[in-house]
Amino acid sequence: MKYPIRAKLLIVVAAIFVFTNMSAYAGNLDGKTFSGTTGIMGKKSSEKDEIMFENGKFTSSGCAKYGFGSGTYVTTIVGDKTHFTADIYSEKTGRIAWVGTISGDDLNATYLWYKKGKDVKPKQIKWFKGAIN
């Protein structure tokens, strides 16, 4: 399966964000919840999701119903935008890597699902768009 250039670019940006010496903080989004829609990259929304930040942890209610737990999140603030990354795991189905940006009350994110035991190429690349509750 080929991925669109946008998805490849997001993967590169995420890698730069994770592997550079930018100031990173955990916990500064605690207490915030974002409700919105999600879908496969390049397609219309297919379901609703709620993203929660609490006690230094990131949770997706949409992913939780598939067995994914909460994961530690890290943020970087650049100007008036907060960028975050988080990994969440499921014993049965693998790992989801989240990369997102919060601007004002809006959250836009991309997340990649890596099937358990196959961490090289994502099984799915999805998007989330939502607003703070």
Helices and strands as residue ranges (DSSP letters): H 5-19, E 33-40, E 47-54, E 57-60, H 61-64, E 71-78, E 81-90, E 94-103, E 106-115, E 124-132
